[in-house]
């Protein structure tokens, strides 16, 4: 019932809703949208669903450059490693290791200074947001009564991924659906606690 309501309300607002029965169907749909748009660069926000279905790899096989825009996710992407934690994906790497990664990938010498590394990444990611043909994100919650998507971010990259590229693809599992903003208000405070392990 809520799923149908969500789809109806979202489509009334101009959103195209696609239900994938399998990971393969989801990947194929996204690949088709990216291909139809002629996109060669994708700006990607945090999405556990994308990670679970192997979306980045599938797009890269198609010749599409996928850039993770969450700073920690971008660091582990450069390192060719999986994230080590949901909210701190690169926590296992030292600032010296990160500086070496940035220096090697971007062909310039960068110091092991977190502020300088962050500033450099901010500039690089800004160019990615502005040049990406498609933005892809996960979804924290979908609200059935309005067809709204709720994304929670602490870096601001979620806002850029969803608004700067001409097309936004949001990946959402059905378990993310809530009936109304009232229920969303109950769950949002728990999201931060469950993600960080802190009250």
Backbone as ProteinMPNN parsed JSONL, in Angstrom:
{"seq_chain_A": "XXXXXXXXXXXXXXXXXXXXXXXXXXXXXXXXXXXXXXXXXXXXXXXXXXXXXXXXXXXXXXXXXXXXXXXXXXXXXXXXXXXXXXXXXXXXXXXXXXXXXXXXXXXXXXXXXXXXXXXXXXXXXXXXXXXXXXXXXXXXXXXXXXXXXXXXXXXXXXXXXXXXXXXXXXXXXXXXXXXXXXXXXXXXXXXXXXXXXXX", "coords_chain_A": {"N_chain_A": [[0.818, -1.19, 0.0], [1.832, 1.345, 0.931], [4.014, 1.511, -0.73], [2.958, 1.675, -3.33], [1.612, 4.1, -3.067], [3.763, 5.831, -2.572], [5.142, 5.646, -5.065], [3.18, 6.639, -6.823], [2.814, 9.294, -5.877], [5.414, 10.295, -6.132], [5.818, 10.117, -8.903], [3.87, 11.896, -9.738], [5.125, 14.227, -9.13], [7.032, 14.399, -11.025], [9.056, 12.531, -10.973], [10.685, 9.638, -12.178], [9.887, 6.403, -11.485], [11.309, 3.284, -10.895], [10.964, -0.119, -10.433], [13.027, -2.608, -9.376], [13.486, -6.039, -9.52], [15.686, -7.56, -9.044], [19.233, -7.377, -8.293], [20.668, -7.267, -10.66], [18.746, -6.265, -12.471], [18.435, -3.69, -11.437], [21.018, -2.615, -11.811], [21.204, -2.79, -14.63], [19.167, -1.031, -15.384], [20.114, 1.465, -14.408], [22.507, 1.637, -15.855], [21.421, 1.869, -18.406], [20.099, 4.38, -18.271], [22.286, 6.091, -17.828], [23.745, 5.599, -20.169], [21.836, 6.411, -22.129], [21.773, 9.127, -21.612], [24.22, 9.841, -22.472], [26.313, 10.133, -20.739], [29.59, 10.371, -19.478], [30.818, 10.774, -17.162], [30.114, 10.27, -13.798], [28.884, 11.575, -10.831], [28.973, 10.435, -7.603], [27.157, 9.942, -4.681], [27.058, 8.778, -1.262], [25.998, 5.455, -1.079], [24.754, 2.607, 0.034], [23.238, 0.713, -1.229], [24.11, 0.866, -3.903], [26.695, -0.034, -3.555], [26.205, -2.666, -2.718], [25.098, -3.826, -5.015], [27.09, -3.699, -6.868], [27.41, -1.48, -8.569], [29.254, 0.595, -9.333], [31.41, -0.79, -10.541], [30.095, -1.976, -12.748], [29.356, 0.297, -14.25], [31.876, 1.332, -14.799], [32.905, -0.682, -16.432], [31.443, -0.099, -18.668], [32.807, 2.081, -19.54], [32.424, 4.432, -18.188], [33.35, 7.018, -16.031], [33.295, 6.902, -12.622], [32.965, 8.853, -9.826], [33.399, 8.878, -6.462], [31.932, 11.002, -4.1], [31.736, 11.504, -1.408], [34.113, 12.272, 0.952], [35.672, 10.341, 2.41], [34.872, 7.99, 1.088], [35.818, 8.6, -1.454], [38.565, 8.577, -0.988], [39.054, 5.828, -0.326], [38.232, 4.758, -2.724], [40.209, 5.723, -4.484], [42.31, 4.285, -3.416], [41.608, 1.76, -4.103], [40.239, 0.11, -2.382], [37.784, -1.487, -0.236], [35.237, 0.249, 1.703], [35.967, 0.788, 5.17], [34.315, 1.367, 7.26], [30.967, 2.412, 7.848], [30.408, 5.171, 8.282], [32.898, 6.291, 8.39], [34.764, 5.7, 6.103], [37.503, 5.618, 5.41], [38.97, 5.336, 7.693], [40.983, 3.639, 8.458], [43.284, 4.442, 7.201], [46.268, 6.384, 7.332], [47.105, 9.915, 7.592], [49.421, 10.384, 6.189], [49.497, 8.234, 4.393], [47.212, 8.863, 2.943], [47.951, 11.326, 1.818], [49.996, 10.443, 0.111], [48.486, 8.855, -1.637], [46.735, 10.814, -2.811], [48.708, 12.407, -4.02], [49.893, 10.618, -5.863], [47.676, 9.844, -7.489], [46.732, 12.289, -8.474], [48.957, 13.405, -9.574], [50.703, 15.317, -8.393], [52.599, 16.909, -5.836], [51.538, 16.609, -2.598], [51.115, 17.738, 0.742], [51.082, 15.976, 3.931], [48.935, 17.121, 5.32], [45.916, 17.456, 6.801], [44.041, 19.581, 6.388], [44.95, 20.87, 4.046], [44.802, 18.733, 2.258], [42.055, 18.258, 2.274], [41.107, 20.69, 1.23], [42.204, 20.526, -1.347], [40.844, 18.247, -2.319], [38.231, 19.208, -2.221], [38.236, 21.144, -4.279], [38.75, 19.5, -6.531], [36.506, 17.798, -6.424], [34.45, 19.646, -6.747], [34.721, 20.334, -9.45], [34.038, 17.865, -10.511], [31.301, 17.657, -9.754], [30.249, 19.74, -11.312], [30.73, 18.9, -13.914], [29.664, 16.376, -14.264], [27.465, 14.145, -15.935], [25.475, 12.697, -14.809], [24.162, 12.268, -11.548], [24.377, 10.12, -8.779], [22.821, 8.737, -5.972], [22.287, 7.345, -2.677], [19.438, 6.711, -0.575], [18.113, 7.809, 2.448], [15.554, 7.759, 3.584], [12.292, 7.233, 2.189], [9.291, 8.998, 1.686], [6.033, 8.109, 1.827], [3.552, 9.548, 1.756], [4.036, 11.878, 0.334], [5.792, 11.295, -1.699], [8.392, 11.985, -1.394], [12.006, 12.142, -1.108], [14.415, 11.511, 1.362], [17.539, 12.547, 2.246], [20.373, 12.29, 4.216], [23.184, 14.077, 5.07], [26.58, 14.866, 5.903], [28.575, 16.277, 4.779], [27.784, 17.855, 2.7], [28.0, 16.977, 0.137], [25.936, 15.371, -0.76], [23.847, 17.112, -1.389], [24.969, 18.416, -3.576], [25.377, 16.304, -5.423], [22.756, 15.59, -5.954], [21.641, 17.845, -7.079], [23.262, 19.341, -8.922], [24.272, 17.815, -11.296], [22.583, 17.149, -14.438], [20.816, 14.972, -14.351], [19.464, 12.993, -11.783], [19.854, 9.998, -10.103], [18.351, 8.042, -7.757], [18.918, 5.511, -5.459], [17.026, 3.218, -3.745], [16.138, 0.99, -1.222], [13.202, -0.93, -0.473], [12.781, -1.114, 2.24], [13.341, 1.316, 3.263], [11.194, 2.959, 3.22], [8.77, 5.12, 4.635], [5.532, 5.848, 6.054], [4.711, 8.575, 6.471], [5.61, 12.076, 7.082], [5.486, 12.35, 9.784], [6.255, 9.836, 10.882], [8.803, 9.812, 9.815], [9.979, 11.84, 11.288], [10.234, 10.55, 13.72], [12.114, 8.583, 13.188], [14.443, 9.814, 12.15], [16.148, 10.932, 14.265], [17.169, 8.55, 15.289], [18.71, 7.608, 13.24], [21.245, 8.909, 13.102], [22.331, 8.053, 15.525], [22.397, 5.243, 15.202], [24.11, 5.027, 13.028], [26.528, 6.097, 13.903], [26.939, 4.992, 16.361], [26.676, 6.376, 18.658], [24.992, 8.156, 21.243]], "CA_chain_A": [[0.0, 0.0, 0.0], [2.677, 2.54, 0.995], [4.902, 1.504, -1.887], [2.197, 2.202, -4.46], [1.358, 5.519, -2.8], [5.023, 6.537, -2.798], [5.401, 5.721, -6.508], [2.176, 7.53, -7.423], [3.104, 10.684, -5.488], [6.706, 10.684, -6.711], [5.634, 10.323, -10.341], [3.085, 13.126, -9.898], [6.073, 15.341, -8.986], [7.985, 14.371, -12.128], [10.077, 11.504, -10.77], [10.474, 8.341, -12.829], [10.106, 5.34, -10.498], [11.554, 1.975, -11.487], [11.074, -1.19, -9.445], [13.915, -3.683, -9.818], [13.291, -7.267, -8.744], [17.0, -8.138, -8.748], [20.375, -6.462, -8.397], [20.973, -7.143, -12.086], [17.773, -5.347, -13.077], [18.756, -2.332, -10.984], [22.245, -2.204, -12.506], [20.898, -2.592, -16.051], [18.368, 0.19, -15.527], [21.002, 2.621, -14.228], [23.404, 1.67, -17.022], [20.634, 2.382, -19.533], [19.895, 5.827, -18.104], [23.585, 6.743, -18.037], [24.046, 5.472, -21.603], [20.9, 7.254, -22.882], [22.154, 10.531, -21.4], [25.55, 10.058, -23.037], [27.193, 10.55, -19.643], [30.87, 9.677, -19.331], [31.24, 11.055, -15.792], [29.049, 10.178, -12.801], [29.194, 11.985, -9.457], [28.229, 9.491, -6.777], [27.077, 10.119, -3.238], [27.068, 7.527, -0.499], [24.876, 4.565, -1.349], [25.034, 1.211, 0.352], [22.58, -0.097, -2.258], [25.014, 0.817, -5.06], [27.821, -0.896, -3.148], [25.723, -4.049, -2.666], [24.793, -4.367, -6.347], [28.272, -3.585, -7.725], [27.097, -0.509, -9.612], [30.438, 1.304, -9.84], [32.141, -1.675, -11.457], [29.319, -2.129, -13.986], [29.469, 1.536, -15.026], [33.261, 1.441, -15.271], [33.015, -1.607, -17.567], [30.85, 0.628, -19.794], [33.652, 3.218, -19.887], [31.982, 5.613, -17.444], [34.153, 7.321, -14.846], [32.46, 7.115, -11.438], [33.747, 9.491, -8.771], [32.765, 8.963, -5.147], [32.059, 12.391, -3.655], [31.972, 11.499, 0.033], [35.574, 12.324, 0.991], [36.21, 9.043, 2.818], [34.625, 7.039, -0.005], [36.739, 8.954, -2.538], [39.904, 8.113, -0.595], [39.171, 4.369, -0.5], [38.126, 4.49, -4.16], [41.553, 5.927, -5.039], [43.174, 3.211, -2.907], [41.132, 0.475, -4.604], [39.867, -0.68, -1.205], [36.402, -1.307, 0.214], [35.131, 1.08, 2.906], [36.182, 0.031, 6.405], [33.261, 1.725, 8.206], [29.885, 3.075, 7.121], [30.5, 6.635, 8.363], [34.31, 6.69, 8.293], [35.261, 4.651, 5.213], [38.966, 5.594, 5.287], [39.517, 5.489, 9.045], [42.158, 2.768, 8.589], [44.433, 5.036, 6.512], [46.877, 7.544, 7.997], [47.15, 11.104, 6.736], [50.574, 10.214, 5.299], [49.056, 7.336, 3.315], [46.246, 9.601, 2.122], [48.721, 12.308, 1.038], [50.666, 9.7, -0.969], [47.437, 8.498, -2.591], [46.356, 12.021, -3.542], [49.852, 12.822, -4.839], [50.039, 9.67, -6.972], [46.511, 9.871, -8.38], [46.569, 13.611, -9.093], [50.251, 13.778, -10.169], [51.269, 16.526, -7.789], [53.054, 16.657, -4.471], [50.649, 17.192, -1.588], [51.604, 17.454, 2.094], [50.232, 15.157, 4.807], [48.204, 18.089, 6.142], [44.503, 17.188, 6.535], [43.336, 20.754, 5.866], [45.367, 21.065, 2.645], [44.253, 17.622, 1.476], [40.616, 18.494, 2.157], [40.931, 21.798, 0.279], [42.48, 20.012, -2.689], [39.73, 17.365, -2.688], [37.054, 20.057, -2.436], [38.351, 21.707, -5.626], [38.587, 18.426, -7.51], [35.123, 17.329, -6.407], [33.615, 20.711, -7.314], [34.773, 20.135, -10.906], [33.267, 16.651, -10.795], [29.875, 17.996, -9.671], [29.881, 20.629, -12.414], [30.903, 18.245, -15.214], [29.004, 15.064, -14.318], [26.202, 14.065, -16.664], [24.513, 12.028, -13.929], [24.477, 12.124, -10.134], [23.745, 8.93, -8.193], [22.883, 8.741, -4.509], [21.398, 6.475, -1.931], [18.319, 7.402, 0.066], [17.936, 7.381, 3.832], [14.13, 7.437, 3.743], [11.304, 7.714, 1.232], [8.057, 9.336, 2.403], [4.941, 7.688, 0.957], [2.456, 10.514, 1.615], [4.397, 12.959, -0.584], [6.721, 10.852, -2.729], [9.656, 12.687, -1.141], [13.202, 11.407, -0.726], [15.16, 12.152, 2.445], [18.963, 12.205, 2.272], [21.077, 12.92, 5.331], [24.6, 14.183, 4.727], [27.334, 15.734, 6.807], [29.619, 16.967, 4.024], [27.203, 18.696, 1.669], [28.11, 16.367, -1.185], [24.627, 14.847, -1.15], [23.103, 18.198, -2.029], [25.584, 18.67, -4.884], [25.118, 15.151, -6.298], [21.342, 15.543, -6.324], [21.132, 19.069, -7.71], [24.076, 19.922, -9.993], [24.179, 17.091, -12.573], [21.241, 17.293, -15.019], [19.984, 13.816, -14.002], [19.757, 12.383, -10.483], [19.323, 8.653, -9.89], [18.35, 7.699, -6.332], [18.737, 4.077, -5.227], [16.375, 3.054, -2.447], [15.494, -0.275, -0.896], [11.834, -0.729, 0.021], [12.784, -1.01, 3.702], [13.58, 2.73, 3.596], [9.938, 3.687, 3.065], [7.935, 5.427, 5.803], [4.235, 6.334, 5.581], [4.477, 10.021, 6.516], [6.646, 12.881, 7.722], [5.413, 12.104, 11.228], [7.127, 8.693, 11.166], [10.163, 10.229, 9.487], [10.458, 12.593, 12.448], [10.598, 9.606, 14.78], [13.265, 7.773, 12.788], [15.657, 10.589, 11.86], [17.107, 10.98, 15.381], [17.8, 7.241, 15.461], [19.645, 7.373, 12.144], [22.591, 9.339, 13.503], [22.787, 7.181, 16.606], [22.722, 3.906, 14.7], [25.244, 5.114, 12.102], [27.779, 6.428, 14.592], [27.065, 4.235, 17.603], [26.679, 7.325, 19.774], [23.696, 8.752, 21.573]], "C_chain_A": [[0.869, 1.264, 0.0], [3.581, 2.643, -0.22], [4.201, 2.097, -3.108], [1.933, 3.694, -4.287], [2.624, 6.336, -3.058], [5.264, 6.726, -4.292], [4.45, 6.699, -7.183], [2.497, 8.995, -7.13], [4.422, 11.166, -6.098], [6.558, 10.969, -8.207], [4.809, 11.567, -10.624], [3.976, 14.365, -9.798], [7.151, 15.328, -10.07], [9.101, 13.355, -11.997], [9.711, 10.255, -11.553], [10.824, 7.276, -11.799], [10.265, 4.018, -11.241], [11.715, 0.965, -10.365], [11.928, -2.31, -10.031], [13.704, -4.892, -8.912], [14.616, -7.886, -8.322], [18.07, -7.054, -8.827], [20.716, -6.223, -9.866], [20.034, -6.195, -12.805], [18.076, -3.903, -12.694], [19.98, -1.8, -11.722], [21.947, -1.91, -13.975], [20.095, -1.317, -16.28], [19.263, 1.426, -15.431], [21.954, 2.741, -15.416], [22.681, 2.244, -18.234], [20.417, 3.882, -19.453], [21.191, 6.575, -18.39], [23.949, 6.726, -19.523], [23.15, 6.405, -22.428], [21.223, 8.736, -22.753], [23.512, 10.853, -22.009], [26.564, 10.483, -21.99], [28.461, 9.705, -19.621], [31.448, 9.882, -17.937], [30.021, 11.034, -14.884], [29.597, 10.645, -11.461], [28.339, 11.129, -8.539], [28.314, 9.849, -5.307], [27.045, 8.757, -2.565], [25.797, 6.728, -0.788], [25.286, 3.135, -1.047], [24.385, 0.295, -0.684], [23.48, -0.234, -3.482], [26.196, -0.1, -4.774], [27.403, -2.366, -3.221], [25.502, -4.65, -4.051], [25.97, -4.247, -7.323], [28.113, -2.577, -8.847], [28.334, 0.177, -10.187], [31.175, 0.464, -10.877], [31.413, -1.793, -12.796], [29.424, -0.882, -14.86], [30.878, 1.704, -15.591], [33.522, 0.506, -16.449], [32.461, -0.946, -18.83], [31.686, 1.84, -20.215], [33.266, 4.515, -19.203], [32.893, 5.797, -16.237], [33.195, 7.645, -13.703], [33.349, 7.696, -10.35], [32.911, 9.545, -7.498], [32.983, 10.379, -4.619], [32.067, 12.55, -2.141], [33.487, 11.392, 0.179], [36.199, 10.989, 1.379], [36.038, 7.99, 1.735], [35.56, 7.316, -1.179], [38.15, 8.442, -2.233], [40.038, 6.602, -0.801], [38.992, 3.972, -1.962], [39.495, 4.648, -4.823], [42.489, 4.791, -4.638], [42.779, 1.839, -3.459], [40.737, -0.468, -3.487], [38.379, -0.515, -0.902], [36.376, -0.39, 1.438], [35.297, 0.229, 4.159], [35.122, 0.329, 7.46], [32.218, 2.534, 7.458], [29.977, 4.599, 7.167], [31.929, 7.151, 8.294], [35.036, 5.672, 7.411], [36.775, 4.521, 5.141], [39.656, 5.703, 6.637], [40.798, 4.672, 9.245], [43.414, 3.342, 7.929], [44.953, 6.254, 7.273], [46.881, 8.739, 7.049], [48.34, 11.042, 5.777], [50.205, 9.319, 4.116], [48.097, 8.055, 2.369], [46.964, 10.633, 1.256], [49.436, 11.627, -0.13], [49.668, 9.311, -2.058], [47.065, 9.689, -3.46], [47.472, 12.429, -4.502], [50.016, 11.92, -6.056], [48.9, 9.779, -7.979], [46.424, 11.192, -9.14], [47.879, 14.193, -9.622], [50.754, 15.136, -9.692], [51.627, 16.219, -6.353], [52.148, 17.389, -3.481], [51.142, 16.801, -0.198], [50.608, 16.615, 2.888], [49.518, 16.05, 5.821], [46.714, 17.931, 5.829], [43.747, 18.376, 5.931], [43.678, 20.991, 4.389], [44.801, 19.959, 1.746], [42.759, 17.811, 1.247], [40.335, 19.611, 1.164], [41.164, 21.337, -1.158], [41.311, 19.152, -3.175], [38.48, 18.177, -2.994], [37.08, 20.651, -3.853], [38.141, 20.669, -6.709], [37.129, 17.979, -7.583], [34.166, 18.382, -6.957], [33.572, 20.577, -8.841], [33.971, 18.901, -11.319], [31.78, 16.952, -10.783], [29.43, 18.794, -10.894], [29.923, 19.94, -13.773], [30.192, 16.905, -15.35], [27.695, 15.145, -15.1], [25.092, 13.461, -15.833], [25.053, 12.056, -12.506], [23.723, 10.922, -9.592], [23.916, 8.998, -6.687], [22.054, 7.602, -3.945], [20.274, 7.33, -1.37], [18.237, 6.895, 1.496], [16.495, 6.971, 4.098], [13.345, 7.959, 2.552], [10.011, 7.93, 1.996], [6.87, 9.094, 1.475], [3.906, 8.782, 0.725], [2.756, 11.616, 0.601], [5.248, 12.502, -1.767], [8.081, 11.509, -2.594], [10.776, 11.708, -0.814], [13.917, 12.199, 0.349], [16.59, 11.625, 2.409], [19.607, 12.978, 3.402], [22.563, 12.918, 4.986], [25.299, 15.095, 5.72], [28.413, 16.518, 6.071], [29.059, 17.932, 2.994], [27.274, 18.089, 0.28], [26.779, 15.807, -1.671], [23.805, 15.894, -1.877], [23.651, 18.462, -3.439], [25.286, 17.545, -5.877], [23.684, 15.164, -6.801], [20.871, 16.766, -7.094], [21.973, 19.612, -8.866], [24.074, 19.12, -11.3], [22.747, 17.179, -13.121], [20.288, 16.141, -14.706], [20.44, 13.281, -12.652], [19.085, 11.02, -10.428], [19.471, 8.343, -8.41], [18.065, 6.207, -6.198], [18.182, 3.877, -3.826], [15.799, 1.655, -2.31], [14.119, -0.001, -0.304], [11.763, -0.59, 1.535], [12.991, 0.427, 4.168], [12.301, 3.563, 3.591], [9.221, 3.887, 4.394], [6.627, 6.026, 5.299], [4.132, 7.856, 5.474], [5.659, 10.744, 7.149], [6.631, 12.698, 9.237], [6.329, 10.938, 11.615], [8.587, 9.02, 10.842], [10.778, 10.978, 10.664], [10.859, 11.699, 13.608], [11.895, 8.862, 14.454], [14.551, 8.568, 12.572], [16.621, 10.675, 13.04], [17.834, 9.649, 15.599], [18.842, 6.959, 14.389], [21.07, 7.732, 12.543], [23.164, 8.429, 14.582], [23.206, 5.819, 16.073], [23.927, 3.936, 13.762], [26.562, 5.315, 12.831], [28.003, 5.608, 15.856], [27.081, 5.125, 18.829], [25.291, 7.886, 19.991], [23.809, 10.252, 21.613]], "O_chain_A": [[0.671, 2.152, -0.829], [3.88, 3.743, -0.686], [4.774, 2.915, -3.829], [2.019, 4.461, -5.246], [2.571, 7.397, -3.68], [5.558, 7.834, -4.74], [4.868, 7.497, -8.021], [2.458, 9.836, -8.028], [4.527, 12.314, -6.528], [7.108, 11.946, -8.715], [5.02, 12.229, -11.64], [3.629, 15.426, -10.315], [8.073, 16.144, -10.043], [10.006, 13.321, -12.831], [8.545, 9.861, -11.585], [11.945, 7.253, -11.293], [9.459, 3.677, -12.107], [12.511, 1.169, -9.449], [11.585, -2.887, -11.062], [13.74, -4.775, -7.687], [14.67, -8.647, -7.356], [17.842, -5.966, -9.356], [21.017, -5.097, -10.261], [20.464, -5.41, -13.65], [17.984, -3.002, -13.527], [19.977, -0.667, -12.202], [22.389, -0.891, -14.505], [20.319, -0.605, -17.259], [19.182, 2.324, -16.269], [22.176, 3.841, -15.923], [23.259, 3.015, -19.0], [20.537, 4.581, -20.459], [21.192, 7.574, -19.109], [24.409, 7.731, -20.064], [23.634, 7.106, -23.318], [20.977, 9.512, -23.676], [23.91, 12.017, -22.056], [27.565, 11.121, -22.315], [28.409, 8.481, -19.731], [32.439, 9.252, -17.567], [29.019, 11.693, -15.159], [30.641, 10.176, -11.008], [27.117, 11.098, -8.678], [29.4, 10.036, -4.758], [27.01, 7.72, -3.227], [24.685, 7.254, -0.746], [26.068, 2.53, -1.781], [24.914, -0.774, -0.986], [23.604, -1.324, -4.041], [26.64, -0.848, -5.645], [28.15, -3.207, -3.722], [25.697, -5.85, -4.244], [25.854, -4.65, -8.48], [28.618, -2.785, -9.95], [28.447, 0.324, -11.404], [31.519, 0.95, -11.954], [32.038, -1.72, -13.854], [29.565, -0.99, -16.078], [31.051, 2.162, -16.72], [34.272, 0.852, -17.362], [32.948, -1.2, -19.932], [31.313, 2.551, -21.148], [33.73, 5.585, -19.594], [33.173, 4.844, -15.509], [32.379, 8.561, -13.812], [34.367, 7.104, -9.991], [31.854, 10.174, -7.46], [34.096, 10.9, -4.682], [32.375, 13.632, -1.641], [34.092, 10.5, -0.416], [37.157, 10.549, 0.743], [36.941, 7.191, 1.489], [36.041, 6.386, -1.826], [38.84, 7.936, -3.119], [41.02, 6.142, -1.382], [39.539, 2.959, -2.398], [39.897, 3.809, -5.629], [43.351, 4.383, -5.415], [43.521, 0.869, -3.304], [40.875, -1.686, -3.609], [37.781, 0.494, -1.276], [37.383, -0.263, 2.136], [34.83, -0.909, 4.212], [35.037, -0.385, 8.459], [32.553, 3.266, 6.528], [29.653, 5.258, 6.178], [32.136, 8.357, 8.151], [35.83, 4.873, 7.908], [37.289, 3.443, 4.846], [40.812, 6.121, 6.71], [41.605, 4.993, 10.117], [44.499, 2.782, 8.085], [44.174, 7.053, 7.791], [46.681, 8.585, 5.844], [48.275, 11.587, 4.675], [50.56, 9.612, 2.975], [48.16, 7.881, 1.152], [46.623, 10.8, 0.085], [49.478, 12.17, -1.234], [49.96, 9.42, -3.249], [47.073, 9.599, -4.688], [47.212, 12.758, -5.659], [50.254, 12.408, -7.161], [49.137, 9.805, -9.187], [46.078, 11.207, -10.322], [47.914, 15.34, -10.068], [51.171, 15.981, -10.484], [51.014, 15.355, -5.726], [52.011, 18.611, -3.522], [51.544, 15.658, 0.017], [49.426, 16.556, 2.548], [49.503, 15.768, 7.019], [46.285, 18.236, 4.717], [42.904, 18.189, 5.055], [42.794, 21.278, 3.582], [44.377, 20.217, 0.62], [42.255, 17.553, 0.153], [39.425, 19.496, 0.343], [40.423, 21.705, -2.069], [40.845, 19.308, -4.303], [37.75, 17.86, -3.933], [36.061, 20.656, -4.542], [37.44, 20.918, -7.69], [36.582, 17.801, -8.672], [33.163, 18.031, -7.577], [32.507, 20.694, -9.448], [33.307, 18.902, -12.356], [31.062, 16.55, -11.699], [28.356, 18.548, -11.444], [29.219, 20.356, -14.694], [30.126, 16.354, -16.449], [26.921, 16.089, -14.945], [23.911, 13.677, -16.106], [26.252, 11.888, -12.284], [22.55, 10.729, -9.914], [25.003, 9.279, -6.183], [21.24, 6.988, -4.635], [20.177, 8.523, -1.659], [18.286, 5.688, 1.734], [16.24, 5.962, 4.756], [13.683, 8.993, 1.976], [9.666, 7.13, 2.865], [6.713, 9.779, 0.464], [3.424, 8.935, -0.398], [1.832, 12.225, 0.062], [5.407, 13.244, -2.735], [8.839, 11.584, -3.56], [10.541, 10.606, -0.316], [14.018, 13.423, 0.26], [16.827, 10.423, 2.525], [19.408, 14.186, 3.529], [23.127, 11.877, 4.651], [24.682, 15.986, 6.305], [29.097, 17.341, 6.679], [29.804, 18.755, 2.462], [26.68, 18.619, -0.659], [26.526, 15.774, -2.876], [23.142, 15.593, -2.869], [22.888, 18.701, -4.374], [24.977, 17.806, -7.04], [23.421, 14.791, -7.944], [19.803, 16.73, -7.705], [21.425, 20.297, -9.73], [23.881, 19.725, -12.355], [21.799, 17.274, -12.342], [19.072, 16.314, -14.786], [21.635, 13.132, -12.4], [17.885, 10.903, -10.679], [20.576, 8.374, -7.868], [17.091, 5.701, -6.755], [18.782, 4.308, -2.841], [15.061, 1.19, -3.178], [13.9, 1.049, 0.3], [10.809, -0.019, 2.064], [12.83, 0.72, 5.353], [12.331, 4.748, 3.924], [9.078, 2.952, 5.182], [6.601, 6.646, 4.236], [3.548, 8.38, 4.525], [6.581, 10.123, 7.678], [7.656, 12.874, 9.895], [7.095, 11.046, 12.572], [9.497, 8.552, 11.526], [11.946, 10.779, 10.998], [11.735, 12.058, 14.395], [12.679, 8.552, 15.351], [15.642, 8.041, 12.791], [17.824, 10.506, 12.839], [18.982, 9.632, 16.043], [19.755, 6.161, 14.602], [21.994, 6.944, 12.341], [24.345, 8.081, 14.55], [24.256, 5.299, 16.452], [24.686, 2.969, 13.706], [27.591, 4.771, 12.429], [29.122, 5.534, 16.364], [27.455, 4.685, 19.916], [24.519, 8.067, 19.05], [22.821, 10.939, 21.875]]}, "name": "protein", "num_of_chains": 1, "seq": "XXXXXXXXXXXXXXXXXXXXXXXXXXXXXXXXXXXXXXXXXXXXXXXXXXXXXXXXXXXXXXXXXXXXXXXXXXXXXXXXXXXXXXXXXXXXXXXXXXXXXXXXXXXXXXXXXXXXXXXXXXXXXXXXXXXXXXXXXXXXXXXXXXXXXXXXXXXXXXXXXXXXXXXXXXXXXXXXXXXXXXXXXXXXXXXXXXXXXXX"}
